[in-house]
Amino acid sequence: MLALVAGLTIRLYFLQVMSGSIYAQEASQSILRTKSIPAPRGNIFDRNGKLLVKNITSPAVAVDPRIVATNKEVLETLSEKLNIPYDEIVKKVDKSNISYLERVILKQNIDYETMIYLKENSNSLPGVEIIDVFFRDYEYGSIASHVLGYIGEIDEEKLKMKKYSVGYEGGDQIGLTGIEEVYEDILKGTKGKITYEVDPHGKPKSIVEEVPYIAGNDLYITIDIDLQKVVEELLSSSIIAIRERKVPKSEDYFKAPGGAVVVLSAKTGEVLAMASYPTFDPSVFTGGISVSDWKYLNDPKNDFPLNNRAVMSFASGSVFKIVTAYGGLSEEVISENSVESCSGVWYGLGRDFPKYCWAKSGHGSLNILGAIKYSCDIYFYNVGYGLFVKNNNTGELLQKYARIFGFGSKTGVDLHYEDGGLVPDKKWKKEFFKDQKGNSVWFPGDTVNMSIGQGDALATPLQMAQAYSIIANRGLKYTPHFIKEVKDAEGNTFLDPASTSYEDLNLNKDYLELIEKGLGLVVSQGTAARRFTNFPIKEIPVAGKTGTAEVLGKQDYGWFATYAPIGNPEYIIVGMLEQAGGGSSSVAPIAEKIYEYLFNINSK
């Protein structure tokens, strides 16, 4: 007994005296708990300071997993009131593994009736609370939704990514598409934190430290929301009207599933408007998108509203002819005065391989101005063939000039998921048809087809706008962009990208001016003249090019690319409509109406 008492005494002396300070420090640390305070994202404004996206607070249901995990009755009530499967709630709660003061958010943006019920029955729902969370409110509804994008809750996969490794945790809202995603680092705020002193059971006793959050920075973008609204309304109304038209010489109606329009500032590359149809309402993602809404947005029969067609690739048709024209002039395949004859059919590849002009009766003798003015296919067949046979196509000259004008690579616009288009060449064809040896060789006809924007060449509406900007700016290649200015929560500007990014391609200005002259004739006398009958062309000269792309198994795609005024360009406009017929009848009228708005012209 004496030995036992002596041992206990020595042990107590060691614990209380020798190691007392160590255990005291550990004890003080163990009674402090810290939880983070979410920070609101920055607002988004248009170029004129009009508020596009702001933050609002919204009620959400949060639970303490340690309390509710073992309470079947509470879990069943939550499942019923929140319309969430019971097993899903159990899985989310069991997976949390968090401390007492941290919470698991089960559902955000709950309706008023649910909120009242949960508050009134709080005594019978231990571990359940209503909290406020920040959500995005879209002042203009679906307008500019493809540009602005939407936010959503970060998932486990993203939390493992380096980009989200610091400052993020489960339940955080992040940008998932559009500007919200690209400028996540600018828009997200800095979280605050509260440190509590808790009792041995983990319940709060007092606040030891409180660090307030810092709201995200405000972003000003180049979009003019009033112009954006006009462009979207014109695009949607035109598509709906086209669906009521019959395809010429057919009983079928045009399908016109979608389209896009891009408006750039000619002098800076700023994106003033970018419309894609069909569109969507980003507010459906607020608080988590429903299964039915997600299914609708991804159902092929609804023509994929989430797709931004302005940065997707399509067959371009005759709007591509500016590349062939410049390449032909630069390689001296043609000159300003050289003339080609169009009889409606071309046998340049042999009598067994006739190729036709869109004008079956032909255009007669044409120089380059007439060829652009009337969009003569046969003239450009000759140019394309001339580029092919020069040096036996060793330099793939048409592809070379296509890439100079920006085709086949991304424009560099500050949007994710931009397509780079396709400039097909010998290497591509060999790889693409590696299992079909007979089709893997690049033939003269491939270059001839590509010379009028047909074949396998693909371009995005934004790429096409950049290409026409190069013509308008005499060889200066501007990078399309959305960011204009960044301000902190106090309104102080800390990022002002005033310098405009461009590259001087050192192109022949005489050739560019010649092509521009032809583009002016397109609008004043040529294939687009009927669409500009009531437009003051003499006061505001317009350059433009119509395009009709043939796509196997589908109706024709319509294009129109344009800029104005000639000589001092302010705006670049490119429109594309899927399966809507020729560009002159389907797209040029949209551009004309946009010009009326931009130049404040009253339509007659």
KEDREN-385590 format. One record per residue (C-alpha): x, y, z; chain; residue in one letter. Coordinates in Angstrom, 1 decimal, always signed. Last residue first. Layout:
! residues N
        x        y        z   mol   type
        X        Y        Z     A      a
...
This chain:
! residues 604
        x        y        z   mol   type
    -38.0    +54.0    -92.8     A      k
    -35.6    +53.2    -90.0     A      s
    -34.5    +56.1    -87.8     A      n
    -30.7    +56.1    -87.6     A      i
    -28.9    +56.4    -84.3     A      n
    -25.5    +55.2    -85.6     A      f
    -25.4    +52.2    -83.4     A      l
    -29.1    +51.5    -83.6     A      y
    -29.3    +51.7    -87.4     A      e
    -26.1    +49.7    -87.5     A      y
    -27.7    +46.9    -85.5     A      i
    -30.6    +46.9    -87.9     A      k
    -28.3    +46.5    -90.9     A      e
    -26.5    +43.7    -89.2     A      a
    -29.7    +41.8    -88.6     A      i
    -30.8    +42.3    -92.2     A      p
    -27.5    +40.9    -93.4     A      a
    -28.1    +37.6    -91.6     A      v
    -30.9    +35.7    -93.2     A      s
    -31.4    +37.1    -96.7     A      s
    -27.8    +37.9    -97.6     A      s
    -26.4    +35.1    -95.5     A      g
    -28.2    +32.4    -97.5     A      g
    -30.4    +29.9    -95.8     A      g
    -31.2    +29.5    -92.1     A      a
    -29.6    +26.2    -91.3     A      q
    -27.5    +27.7    -88.6     A      e
    -27.3    +31.5    -88.4     A      l
    -24.0    +33.4    -88.3     A      m
    -23.5    +37.1    -87.6     A      g
    -20.4    +39.2    -87.7     A      v
    -20.2    +42.9    -86.9     A      i
    -17.1    +45.1    -86.6     A      i
    -17.7    +48.7    -85.4     A      y
    -15.8    +52.0    -85.5     A      e
    -14.1    +52.0    -88.9     A      p
    -12.7    +55.3    -90.2     A      n
    -12.2    +54.8    -93.9     A      g
    -15.2    +52.6    -94.4     A      i
    -17.7    +53.3    -91.6     A      p
    -18.3    +50.6    -90.8     A      a
    -17.6    +46.9    -90.6     A      y
    -19.2    +43.7    -92.0     A      t
    -19.4    +39.9    -91.9     A      a
    -22.6    +38.1    -92.9     A      f
    -23.1    +34.4    -92.6     A      w
    -25.9    +31.9    -93.4     A      g
    -25.8    +28.1    -92.9     A      y
    -27.4    +26.0    -95.6     A      d
    -29.7    +23.1    -94.7     A      q
    -28.1    +20.0    -93.3     A      k
    -27.0    +16.5    -94.5     A      g
    -23.6    +17.8    -95.6     A      l
    -23.1    +21.4    -94.7     A      v
    -23.1    +24.1    -97.4     A      e
    -22.1    +27.5    -96.2     A      a
    -23.7    +30.7    -97.5     A      t
    -21.7    +33.9    -97.0     A      g
    -22.3    +37.6    -97.4     A      t
    -19.5    +40.1    -97.3     A      k
    -19.5    +43.6    -95.9     A      g
    -18.0    +47.1    -96.0     A      a
    -20.4    +50.0    -95.1     A      v
    -20.2    +53.6    -96.1     A      p
    -21.9    +55.9    -93.6     A      i
    -23.0    +59.1    -95.4     A      e
    -23.2    +57.5    -98.8     A      k
    -24.6    +54.3    -97.5     A      i
    -27.5    +56.0    -95.8     A      p
    -29.5    +52.7    -95.1     A      f
    -32.9    +52.3    -96.7     A      n
    -31.7    +49.9    -99.5     A      t
    -29.3    +48.2    -97.2     A      f
    -30.7    +44.6    -97.4     A      r
    -31.1    +44.8   -101.2     A      r
    -27.4    +45.7   -101.5     A      a
    -26.1    +42.6    -99.8     A      a
    -25.1    +40.6   -102.9     A      t
    -23.7    +43.5   -104.8     A      g
    -24.3    +47.2   -105.4     A      q
    -23.8    +49.3   -102.2     A      s
    -23.2    +46.4    -99.7     A      v
    -21.0    +44.2   -101.8     A      v
    -19.4    +47.2   -103.5     A      l
    -18.0    +48.2   -100.1     A      g
    -16.5    +44.8    -99.7     A      l
    -14.8    +45.2   -103.1     A      g
    -13.2    +48.5   -102.0     A      k
    -12.1    +46.7    -98.8     A      e
    -10.3    +44.1   -100.9     A      i
     -8.5    +46.8   -102.8     A      l
     -7.6    +48.6    -99.5     A      e
     -6.2    +45.4    -98.1     A      l
     -4.1    +44.8   -101.2     A      y
     -2.7    +48.3   -101.1     A      d
     -2.0    +47.9    -97.4     A      k
     +0.3    +44.9    -97.9     A      n
     +0.4    +43.2    -94.5     A      l
     +2.9    +43.9    -91.8     A      n
     +1.0    +41.7    -89.2     A      l
     +1.1    +44.4    -86.6     A      d
     +0.0    +42.8    -83.4     A      e
     -2.5    +44.3    -80.9     A      y
     -3.1    +44.6    -77.2     A      s
     -4.8    +47.9    -76.2     A      t
     -3.2    +49.7    -73.3     A      s
     -5.8    +50.9    -70.8     A      a
     -5.8    +47.8    -68.7     A      p
     -6.9    +49.6    -65.6     A      d
     -6.4    +47.5    -62.5     A      l
     -6.4    +49.2    -59.1     A      f
     -9.3    +51.5    -59.4     A      t
    -10.6    +52.6    -56.0     A      n
    -14.4    +52.2    -55.6     A      g
    -14.3    +51.3    -51.9     A      e
    -15.1    +47.6    -52.6     A      a
    -12.1    +47.5    -55.0     A      d
    -12.2    +48.5    -58.7     A      k
    -11.3    +46.6    -61.8     A      v
    -11.6    +48.0    -65.4     A      e
    -12.2    +47.0    -69.0     A      k
    -12.1    +43.2    -69.2     A      i
    -14.0    +41.8    -72.1     A      f
    -11.4    +41.1    -74.8     A      h
    -10.9    +40.6    -78.5     A      p
     -7.1    +40.7    -79.4     A      t
     -6.4    +43.2    -82.1     A      y
     -4.6    +42.3    -85.3     A      k
     -3.3    +45.4    -87.2     A      l
     -3.0    +44.7    -90.9     A      g
     -4.9    +47.7    -92.4     A      r
     -7.3    +48.2    -89.5     A      n
    -10.4    +47.3    -91.4     A      a
     -8.8    +44.3    -93.1     A      i
     -7.5    +43.0    -89.7     A      i
    -10.9    +43.7    -88.1     A      s
    -12.4    +41.4    -90.8     A      y
    -10.2    +38.6    -89.5     A      a
    -11.1    +39.4    -85.8     A      q
    -14.8    +39.2    -86.6     A      a
    -14.3    +35.9    -88.4     A      m
    -12.5    +34.5    -85.4     A      q
    -15.4    +35.7    -83.2     A      l
    -18.0    +34.0    -85.5     A      p
    -16.0    +30.8    -85.2     A      t
    -14.3    +29.1    -88.1     A      a
    -14.1    +25.7    -89.8     A      l
    -12.4    +24.5    -93.0     A      a
    -13.3    +21.0    -94.0     A      d
    -14.6    +21.7    -97.5     A      g
    -16.1    +25.1    -98.0     A      q
    -14.9    +28.6    -97.3     A      g
    -14.6    +29.6   -101.0     A      i
    -10.9    +28.8   -101.3     A      s
    -11.4    +25.7    -99.1     A      m
    -13.1    +23.9   -102.0     A      n
    -10.3    +24.7   -104.4     A      v
     -7.7    +23.6   -101.8     A      t
     -9.4    +20.3   -101.3     A      d
     -9.9    +20.0   -105.1     A      g
     -6.1    +20.1   -105.6     A      p
     -5.9    +16.9   -103.5     A      f
     -4.5    +16.3   -100.1     A      w
     -4.1    +12.5    -99.6     A      v
     -5.8    +10.7    -96.7     A      s
     -9.0     +9.8    -98.6     A      n
     -7.9     +6.7   -100.4     A      g
     -6.0     +5.6    -97.3     A      k
     -9.1     +5.4    -95.1     A      q
     -7.8     +4.4    -91.7     A      d
     -5.5     +7.4    -91.4     A      k
     -8.3     +9.7    -92.6     A      f
     -7.9    +12.3    -89.8     A      f
     -4.1    +11.9    -89.7     A      e
     -3.4    +12.3    -93.4     A      k
     -6.0    +15.1    -93.6     A      k
     -4.4    +17.0    -90.8     A      w
     -0.9    +16.7    -92.2     A      k
     -2.0    +17.7    -95.7     A      k
     -3.9    +20.8    -94.5     A      d
     -7.2    +21.7    -92.8     A      p
     -7.5    +25.1    -91.2     A      v
     -9.8    +24.3    -88.3     A      l
    -11.5    +26.4    -85.6     A      g
     -9.7    +27.3    -82.4     A      g
    -12.8    +26.8    -80.1     A      d
    -13.2    +29.0    -77.1     A      e
    -14.0    +26.9    -74.0     A      y
    -12.9    +29.7    -71.6     A      h
    -13.5    +33.3    -72.2     A      l
    -10.9    +36.1    -72.1     A      d
    -10.5    +36.3    -75.9     A      v
     -7.2    +34.9    -77.1     A      g
     -8.4    +34.6    -80.7     A      t
     -8.0    +30.8    -80.7     A      k
     -6.1    +29.2    -83.6     A      s
     -7.1    +27.8    -87.0     A      g
     -8.0    +31.1    -88.5     A      f
     -6.2    +34.2    -87.3     A      g
     -5.8    +36.1    -90.6     A      f
     -2.2    +34.9    -90.8     A      i
     -3.5    +31.3    -90.3     A      r
     -5.7    +31.6    -93.4     A      a
     -2.7    +33.1    -95.3     A      y
     -0.6    +30.0    -94.7     A      k
     -3.4    +27.6    -95.3     A      q
     -3.9    +29.1    -98.8     A      l
     -0.2    +28.9    -99.4     A      l
     +0.4    +25.2    -98.6     A      e
     +4.1    +25.9    -99.0     A      g
     +4.8    +22.8   -101.0     A      t
     +1.6    +23.2   -103.0     A      n
     +3.4    +22.3   -106.3     A      n
     +5.5    +25.5   -106.1     A      n
     +2.4    +27.4   -107.3     A      k
     -0.1    +24.7   -108.2     A      v
     -2.2    +25.1   -105.0     A      f
     -2.2    +28.9   -105.0     A      l
     -3.4    +28.9   -108.6     A      g
     -6.1    +26.4   -107.8     A      y
     -7.4    +28.7   -105.0     A      g
     -7.4    +31.7   -107.3     A      v
     -9.2    +29.8   -110.1     A      n
    -11.8    +28.5   -107.7     A      y
    -12.1    +32.1   -106.4     A      f
    -13.2    +33.4   -109.8     A      y
    -15.5    +30.4   -110.1     A      i
    -17.3    +31.1   -106.8     A      d
    -18.3    +34.6   -107.7     A      c
    -19.2    +36.5   -104.6     A      s
    -21.0    +39.3   -106.6     A      y
    -19.0    +42.2   -105.2     A      k
    -16.0    +40.1   -104.3     A      i
    -15.7    +38.8   -107.9     A      a
    -16.5    +42.2   -109.3     A      g
    -13.7    +43.8   -107.3     A      l
    -11.3    +41.0   -108.2     A      i
    -11.8    +41.3   -111.9     A      n
    -14.8    +39.7   -113.6     A      l
    -15.8    +38.4   -117.1     A      s
    -19.2    +36.7   -117.2     A      g
    -21.2    +36.2   -114.0     A      h
    -22.5    +32.7   -114.6     A      g
    -26.0    +31.3   -115.4     A      s
    -25.9    +29.0   -112.4     A      k
    -25.1    +31.7   -110.0     A      a
    -23.8    +29.7   -107.0     A      w
    -20.9    +28.8   -109.2     A      c
    -20.4    +25.2   -110.2     A      y
    -17.6    +22.7   -110.1     A      k
    -17.0    +20.1   -112.8     A      p
    -14.8    +17.0   -111.9     A      f
    -14.8    +14.7   -114.9     A      d
    -14.1    +17.5   -117.3     A      r
    -10.8    +18.2   -115.5     A      g
     -9.9    +20.0   -112.3     A      l
    -10.2    +23.5   -113.8     A      g
    -13.6    +22.5   -115.3     A      y
    -15.6    +25.4   -114.0     A      w
    -19.4    +25.9   -114.4     A      v
    -21.5    +29.1   -114.2     A      g
    -19.9    +30.7   -117.2     A      s
    -17.5    +32.8   -115.1     A      c
    -14.5    +34.4   -116.9     A      s
    -11.5    +35.6   -115.0     A      e
     -9.9    +39.0   -115.3     A      v
     -6.5    +40.3   -114.0     A      s
     -6.5    +44.1   -113.3     A      n
     -5.9    +44.2   -109.5     A      e
     -3.6    +41.3   -109.8     A      s
     -4.0    +37.5   -109.6     A      i
     -1.7    +34.6   -108.7     A      v
     +0.8    +37.2   -107.6     A      e
     +1.5    +35.5   -104.3     A      e
     +0.3    +38.5   -102.3     A      s
     -2.7    +39.1   -104.6     A      l
     -3.9    +35.5   -104.5     A      g
     -3.4    +35.3   -100.7     A      g
     -5.3    +38.5   -100.1     A      y
     -8.3    +37.3   -102.2     A      a
     -8.2    +33.8   -100.8     A      t
     -8.3    +35.2    -97.2     A      v
    -11.1    +37.7    -98.1     A      i
    -13.0    +34.7    -99.5     A      k
    -13.8    +33.4    -96.0     A      f
    -17.1    +35.3    -95.9     A      v
    -17.9    +33.0    -98.8     A      s
    -18.8    +29.8    -96.8     A      g
    -18.0    +29.6    -93.1     A      s
    -18.4    +26.0    -92.0     A      a
    -18.8    +26.3    -88.2     A      f
    -16.7    +26.5    -85.1     A      s
    -17.9    +27.6    -81.6     A      m
    -16.9    +30.8    -79.9     A      v
    -20.1    +32.8    -80.9     A      a
    -22.1    +29.7    -80.5     A      r
    -22.0    +29.9    -76.7     A      n
    -23.6    +26.5    -75.9     A      n
    -25.8    +26.5    -72.7     A      l
    -29.0    +26.7    -74.8     A      p
    -28.3    +23.3    -76.4     A      f
    -30.8    +23.0    -79.3     A      d
    -33.8    +22.1    -77.1     A      n
    -34.2    +18.8    -78.9     A      k
    -30.6    +18.0    -77.8     A      p
    -31.7    +17.9    -74.1     A      d
    -28.9    +19.5    -72.0     A      n
    -30.7    +22.7    -70.8     A      l
    -34.0    +20.7    -70.2     A      y
    -32.2    +18.0    -68.1     A      k
    -30.5    +20.7    -66.0     A      w
    -33.9    +22.4    -65.4     A      d
    -35.6    +19.1    -64.5     A      s
    -32.8    +18.1    -62.1     A      v
    -32.9    +21.5    -60.3     A      s
    -30.0    +23.9    -60.4     A      i
    -28.3    +24.7    -57.1     A      g
    -29.0    +27.7    -54.9     A      g
    -29.0    +30.0    -58.0     A      t
    -28.4    +27.9    -61.1     A      f
    -31.8    +28.8    -62.5     A      v
    -30.8    +32.5    -62.2     A      s
    -28.5    +32.0    -65.2     A      p
    -31.5    +32.2    -67.5     A      d
    -30.7    +30.5    -70.8     A      f
    -30.0    +31.3    -74.5     A      t
    -30.9    +29.9    -77.8     A      p
    -29.3    +31.8    -79.4     A      y
    -25.9    +33.4    -78.8     A      s
    -25.2    +37.1    -78.5     A      a
    -21.8    +38.8    -78.0     A      m
    -21.9    +42.6    -77.7     A      a
    -19.4    +45.4    -77.3     A      l
    -16.4    +43.0    -77.3     A      v
    -13.4    +45.3    -77.1     A      e
    -10.9    +44.8    -80.0     A      g
     -9.7    +48.4    -79.7     A      t
    -10.2    +50.4    -82.8     A      k
    -12.9    +48.2    -84.5     A      a
    -15.0    +47.9    -81.3     A      s
    -16.5    +44.5    -81.7     A      l
    -20.0    +43.2    -82.3     A      v
    -20.6    +39.5    -82.4     A      v
    -23.8    +37.7    -83.4     A      v
    -24.7    +34.0    -83.0     A      a
    -27.1    +31.4    -84.3     A      g
    -29.5    +28.7    -83.4     A      g
    -31.9    +25.9    -84.5     A      p
    -32.7    +27.6    -87.9     A      a
    -34.9    +24.7    -89.1     A      k
    -35.9    +26.3    -92.4     A      f
    -39.2    +24.9    -93.6     A      y
    -39.5    +22.0    -96.0     A      d
    -41.8    +22.0    -99.0     A      e
    -38.9    +22.6   -101.3     A      s
    -37.9    +24.8   -104.3     A      k
    -36.6    +27.5   -101.9     A      p
    -36.6    +26.4    -98.2     A      v
    -39.9    +27.6    -96.7     A      k
    -40.0    +30.4    -94.2     A      r
    -41.7    +30.3    -90.8     A      e
    -38.5    +29.2    -89.1     A      r
    -36.9    +32.4    -90.5     A      i
    -39.2    +34.5    -88.3     A      a
    -38.1    +32.7    -85.1     A      i
    -34.5    +33.1    -86.1     A      i
    -35.0    +36.8    -86.8     A      s
    -36.8    +37.4    -83.5     A      s
    -34.0    +35.7    -81.5     A      s
    -31.1    +37.5    -83.2     A      l
    -32.8    +40.9    -83.2     A      l
    -33.7    +40.6    -79.5     A      e
    -30.2    +39.5    -78.7     A      e
    -28.6    +42.4    -80.6     A      v
    -30.9    +45.0    -79.0     A      v
    -30.2    +43.7    -75.5     A      k
    -26.4    +43.6    -76.1     A      q
    -26.6    +47.2    -77.3     A      l
    -28.3    +48.2    -74.1     A      d
    -25.8    +46.1    -72.1     A      i
    -22.7    +47.7    -73.7     A      d
    -20.2    +44.9    -73.0     A      i
    -16.6    +46.0    -72.3     A      t
    -16.5    +44.8    -68.7     A      i
    -16.3    +46.5    -65.4     A      y
    -15.4    +44.2    -62.5     A      l
    -16.0    +45.0    -58.8     A      d
    -13.5    +43.4    -56.4     A      n
    -14.6    +40.8    -53.8     A      g
    -15.9    +41.8    -50.3     A      a
    -13.4    +41.6    -47.4     A      i
    -14.6    +39.5    -44.5     A      y
    -14.5    +40.7    -40.9     A      p
    -12.0    +39.2    -38.4     A      v
    -13.6    +38.3    -35.0     A      e
    -11.5    +37.1    -32.1     A      e
    -12.3    +35.6    -28.7     A      v
    -16.1    +35.3    -29.0     A      i
    -17.7    +33.7    -25.9     A      s
    -19.1    +30.5    -24.5     A      k
    -19.8    +28.4    -27.6     A      p
    -20.7    +24.7    -27.1     A      k
    -17.9    +22.2    -27.6     A      g
    -18.9    +19.9    -24.7     A      h
    -15.8    +20.9    -22.7     A      p
    -17.0    +24.6    -23.1     A      d
    -16.2    +26.7    -26.1     A      v
    -14.2    +29.9    -26.7     A      e
    -14.9    +31.1    -30.1     A      y
    -12.8    +32.4    -33.0     A      t
    -14.7    +34.1    -35.8     A      i
    -13.3    +34.3    -39.4     A      k
    -13.5    +36.5    -42.4     A      g
    -13.3    +35.2    -46.0     A      k
    -11.5    +37.2    -48.7     A      t
    -13.7    +38.0    -51.7     A      g
    -14.1    +36.3    -55.1     A      k
    -14.4    +38.6    -58.1     A      l
    -10.8    +39.1    -59.0     A      i
     -9.6    +35.5    -58.6     A      d
    -12.8    +34.2    -60.2     A      e
    -12.1    +36.3    -63.3     A      y
    -12.4    +33.5    -65.9     A      v
    -15.2    +31.7    -64.1     A      e
    -17.6    +34.5    -63.4     A      e
    -16.7    +36.0    -66.8     A      i
    -18.2    +32.9    -68.5     A      g
    -18.6    +29.6    -66.7     A      t
    -18.3    +27.9    -63.3     A      l
    -17.6    +30.9    -61.0     A      g
    -17.4    +29.7    -57.4     A      i
    -19.8    +29.4    -54.4     A      q
    -18.2    +27.8    -51.4     A      d
    -20.0    +24.8    -49.7     A      g
    -16.8    +22.8    -49.2     A      g
    -13.8    +24.9    -48.7     A      e
    -11.7    +27.5    -50.5     A      y
     -9.0    +29.9    -49.4     A      g
     -6.0    +28.0    -50.8     A      v
     -6.2    +24.8    -53.0     A      s
     -8.7    +26.2    -55.4     A      y
     -6.4    +26.8    -58.4     A      k
     -4.2    +23.8    -57.4     A      k
     -7.1    +21.4    -58.0     A      m
     -8.3    +19.1    -55.2     A      k
    -11.2    +21.3    -54.3     A      l
    -12.3    +21.1    -57.9     A      k
    -12.9    +17.4    -57.6     A      e
    -14.8    +17.7    -54.3     A      e
    -17.3    +20.2    -55.7     A      d
    -17.5    +23.9    -55.5     A      i
    -21.1    +25.2    -55.3     A      e
    -22.3    +27.1    -58.3     A      g
    -21.8    +30.3    -60.3     A      i
    -23.0    +31.5    -63.7     A      y
    -21.7    +32.9    -66.9     A      g
    -21.5    +36.6    -67.7     A      l
    -20.8    +36.2    -71.4     A      v
    -23.2    +33.3    -72.1     A      h
    -25.8    +35.1    -69.9     A      s
    -25.6    +38.4    -71.8     A      a
    -29.3    +39.0    -71.4     A      i
    -31.0    +36.1    -69.5     A      s
    -32.3    +38.3    -66.6     A      g
    -31.1    +41.9    -66.9     A      y
    -30.3    +42.6    -63.2     A      e
    -28.9    +39.1    -62.6     A      y
    -28.8    +38.4    -58.8     A      d
    -26.0    +36.3    -57.5     A      r
    -26.2    +34.7    -54.1     A      f
    -24.7    +35.2    -50.7     A      f
    -25.8    +33.0    -47.8     A      v
    -28.0    +33.7    -44.8     A      d
    -28.5    +31.0    -42.1     A      i
    -31.5    +28.9    -41.0     A      i
    -30.6    +26.3    -38.4     A      e
    -30.9    +22.6    -37.7     A      v
    -29.0    +20.9    -35.0     A      g
    -32.1    +20.1    -32.9     A      p
    -35.3    +20.0    -34.9     A      l
    -38.1    +19.7    -32.4     A      s
    -37.3    +23.0    -30.8     A      n
    -36.8    +24.6    -34.3     A      s
    -40.4    +23.9    -35.3     A      n
    -41.4    +27.6    -35.9     A      e
    -38.1    +28.3    -37.6     A      k
    -38.2    +25.2    -39.8     A      l
    -41.8    +26.0    -40.9     A      y
    -41.1    +29.6    -41.5     A      i
    -38.1    +28.8    -43.8     A      m
    -40.1    +26.2    -45.7     A      t
    -43.0    +28.7    -46.3     A      e
    -40.6    +31.4    -47.5     A      y
    -38.8    +29.3    -50.1     A      d
    -35.3    +28.0    -49.7     A      i
    -32.4    +29.7    -51.5     A      n
    -29.9    +27.2    -50.4     A      q
    -30.2    +23.5    -49.4     A      k
    -28.2    +21.1    -47.2     A      l
    -25.5    +23.5    -46.0     A      i
    -23.2    +21.5    -43.6     A      v
    -22.1    +23.5    -40.6     A      r
    -19.0    +24.3    -38.6     A      e
    -19.3    +25.0    -34.9     A      l
    -19.1    +21.4    -33.8     A      y
    -16.1    +20.3    -35.9     A      s
    -16.3    +18.7    -39.4     A      i
    -16.4    +15.2    -40.7     A      n
    -18.8    +16.0    -43.6     A      s
    -19.3    +12.7    -45.3     A      k
    -21.9    +11.4    -42.8     A      d
    -24.0    +14.6    -43.3     A      v
    -23.8    +14.4    -47.1     A      k
    -24.6    +10.7    -47.3     A      k
    -27.5    +11.0    -44.8     A      v
    -28.9    +13.9    -46.8     A      i
    -28.7    +11.9    -50.1     A      e
    -30.2     +8.8    -48.5     A      d
    -33.3    +10.8    -47.4     A      y
    -33.9    +12.2    -50.9     A      p
    -34.1    +16.0    -51.0     A      i
    -37.5    +17.7    -51.2     A      n
    -36.4    +20.2    -48.6     A      l
    -39.5    +19.7    -46.4     A      k
    -39.7    +15.9    -46.8     A      e
    -36.0    +15.2    -46.6     A      s
    -35.6    +17.6    -43.7     A      l
    -38.4    +15.9    -41.8     A      t
    -36.9    +12.4    -42.4     A      e
    -33.5    +13.6    -41.2     A      l
    -35.0    +15.1    -38.0     A      v
    -36.8    +11.8    -37.2     A      e
    -33.7     +9.7    -37.9     A      k
    -31.6    +11.6    -35.3     A      n
    -28.1    +10.1    -35.4     A      t
    -26.6    +12.3    -38.0     A      a
    -28.6    +15.4    -36.8     A      v
    -26.4    +16.3    -33.8     A      i
    -22.9    +15.6    -35.1     A      r
    -23.9    +16.9    -38.5     A      p
    -24.8    +20.4    -37.3     A      d
    -27.2    +21.4    -40.0     A      v
    -27.6    +24.3    -42.4     A      a
    -30.7    +25.4    -44.3     A      v
    -30.3    +28.4    -46.5     A      a
    -31.9    +31.9    -46.6     A      p
    -30.8    +34.3    -49.3     A      s
    -28.6    +37.3    -49.3     A      t
    -28.2    +39.2    -52.5     A      i
    -25.1    +39.9    -54.5     A      n
    -24.9    +41.9    -57.8     A      k
    -24.7    +41.2    -61.5     A      v
    -25.3    +43.6    -64.4     A      l
    -25.0    +47.1    -62.8     A      l
    -24.7    +49.8    -65.4     A      k
    -21.3    +51.6    -65.2     A      g
    -21.2    +52.5    -68.9     A      n
    -18.8    +49.6    -69.9     A      r
    -21.1    +47.1    -68.1     A      d
    -20.9    +46.3    -64.4     A      f
    -20.1    +43.1    -62.5     A      i
    -20.3    +43.1    -58.7     A      n
    -17.6    +41.5    -56.5     A      g
    -18.3    +38.3    -54.6     A      r
    -19.6    +38.3    -51.1     A      p
    -17.4    +36.9    -48.3     A      a
    -18.2    +33.8    -46.4     A      p
    -17.4    +33.8    -42.6     A      i
    -14.9    +31.0    -41.5     A      s
    -15.1    +29.1    -38.3     A      k
    -12.7    +28.9    -35.4     A      t
    -12.8    +26.9    -32.2     A      r
    -10.8    +27.5    -29.0     A      l
    -11.2    +25.1    -26.1     A      i
     -8.4    +22.8    -27.2     A      s
     -5.8    +25.5    -27.4     A      q
     -6.2    +26.4    -23.7     A      s
     -6.0    +22.7    -22.8     A      a
     -2.8    +22.2    -24.8     A      e
     -1.2    +25.2    -23.1     A      q
     -2.2    +23.9    -19.6     A      a
     -0.9    +20.5    -20.5     A      y
     +2.5    +21.8    -21.3     A      i
     +2.6    +24.2    -18.3     A      s
     +1.7    +21.3    -15.9     A      g
     +4.4    +18.9    -17.1     A      s
     +6.8    +19.0    -14.1     A      m
     +4.3    +20.3    -11.5     A      v
     +0.9    +18.8    -12.1     A      q
     +1.6    +15.7    -14.2     A      l
     +5.0    +14.9    -12.6     A      f
     +3.7    +15.5     -9.0     A      y
     +0.7    +13.4     -9.7     A      l
     +2.9    +10.5    -10.9     A      r
     +5.1    +10.8     -7.8     A      i
     +2.1    +10.8     -5.5     A      t
     +0.6     +7.8     -7.4     A      l
     +3.8     +5.8     -7.0     A      g
     +4.2     +6.6     -3.3     A      a
     +0.6     +5.6     -2.6     A      v
     +1.2     +2.2     -4.4     A      l
     +4.5     +1.6     -2.4     A      a
     +2.8     +2.4     +0.9     A      l
     +0.0     +0.0     +0.0     A      m
